Amino acid sequence: MSRFRMYPTAAQEQRMLLHCAHARYVWNLAVEQHAHRKPGRRSAPGFAEQCRQLTEARRESAWLRAGNADVQQQALQDFARAKAARFASGFGEPTWRRKHVHEGFRVIGTDRVPESHPDGTPKLNTKTGR
């Protein structure tokens, strides 16, 4: 795993803290879904179902929609891996993440940098307009 020292501006720091809040919120929702699973009930949703639920939640919540979907899905994937490795890792069940204690997020696939014009404006897809 690569780690780098960062010196963000105040605006960048606020944006990263917002990413942390979104990742923590999604993780805690996943913990809550799995905590309510009891014998005799349906099993808790897996990664694919949670991603579908995340898409639906992003449609309904402006706060969640303001965040990066990749960061939020990566939190779900990290939760799924922690859940799968709970016996082998020795850490047990994944637990709640608390503000100012469990701050962080992962970004995988950083090779997807959008193209931009020389003036800095993003290049848009002619078919979709995005």
N, C-alpha and C positions, 0 to 999 in steps of 0.2 A: 504494500500500500504506500502510495506517495503522499507525503505531507509537505506543505509549503508554508512559509511565513508570509502572512498577508498584512498589508498596511492600508486598510480601506478608508475611504473618506467617510464622513458622517452619514451621508446619504446611502452609500454602499453598505455601511454597517447596519443601518436600519433595515435595508432590504434583506440582508442576510439573516437578521433576527426574525424578520417576517417568514423567511424560508424555514427557520428553526421552529417557529410557532406552528406552521402548517404541517411540517413533518411530525412534530410532537402530537398534534391534534389527530392526525391520521393514525399514528401508532397507537394512541390511547383508545381510539375507536375500535381498532382491531383487537386490542387487549380486552375491551369491554364485550365485544361479540363472543370471544372465546371464553370469557369468564362465565357467561350466562349459559354455556352449554352444560346440560345435565343428562344423565342417562335417561333414555326414553324420549328425548327431544331430538329434533333433527340435528345433524352435525353442524358445527360452525362453518361459515363460508370459507372457501379456499382463496388463493391469490387471485384467480381469474374473476371469481364472483365479486370479490372486494374491489377489484379494479372497475367492474361495471357499476358497483354501488358508488364508487368515488366519482365516476363520470356523471352519474345522476345527481350526486350531492353538489358537484361543481356547477351544474346547471341551476340549482336552486339557491346557492349561497354566493353572493358577490364577494364576500371575504375570502372564501376558499378559491373562487375563480381567479382572484387577483394573484394567487400564488402560481408557482411553476408546477405543472402537472408531472413532469419528470421527477422532481424532488419528492412529490407526494407519492407517486407510484413506487419510487425507490424505497421509501419508508415501509410501504406494504410488502415489498419484496424482502427487505431486511427482516421484517417481522416473520414472514413465512419461513425464512431460513433459520431464524432463532427458534421458532416453534418446532421445526423439523430436527434441530440439533439439541433440543432441550435435555435429552438424556445423555448424549455423547459428550456434550460440552461441560457438563458438571454445574451449569448455572441454573438449571431448572427452567420453570415457565417464564416466559417474557413478562416483565412487570411494567407498571405505569412509568411514564417519563414525566419529570417535574420541571417546571420553569426555573431557570437559573441554575439547575443542577444537571439536567440531562439535555443540554443544548447541543445541537449538531445536526447535520444532514450530509448525505453522500450524493455526489453527482457522478454518474457513470456515463460513458459515451460522450466525452467532451469534444470529440472530433466533429460534432455536428454544429459547427459555427456558421451562422447565416452569412450569406454574401451581402456586401454592401457596395454602394456607389462610392466614387472617390470623395464626395462631399459628406459621407457618413450615413446617408439615408439607406434603409434596407432595400434590397432588390426584392420585388414581389413576383410571385408566380403569376404568369399571364392568364392561366386557366382559372385559378381560384381567387386571385386578387389578394392573397395573403403573403 
